[in-house]
């Protein structure tokens, strides 16, 4: 026997597959994973900074005065900002469609993390947030010969202030350009592309991809 199928406008009702299949392209947000975060109940914070240091350590002949090093401090401030996003949806839909609610929640988290990452790197003039690239004391390295040499010079500057490079942050387009860098007679300088991971590790330093960094520039820190 064949059951009678109820139809609408001459078409049978389809079988509804549960949950949602996202057709949106997702970009991994990993830059924030290498930034130390915390929490505060204050909206305006003052803190002390060490802005410079002199190293006068030396061998001291007997009877002479010991050298003195010095540090310069300054007062700085930080203000809290609210980052938010949302969707317009009825309470009834949230109750009836849990899969859609979970999807929206995951998108809100992704959207907010994305804007936090953008502001943390580039700042936001309308909210008076400087961002890393506009903060005084951040060193700059001009392009030098090629992308690999330029990264090496930037890593050198980090080590010059007695710090260990933690990561390189590049736009995905530049990261792929780095992975495909070739030299005649040598091949791919970052190694066999078929044996590389998605993110190369130039000079052994892990590389983080972020579309919030402008094409043609990189962060080393």
Order of alpha helices (4+ residues) and beta strands (2+ residues): beta-beta-beta-beta-alpha-alpha-alpha-beta-alpha-beta-beta-beta-beta
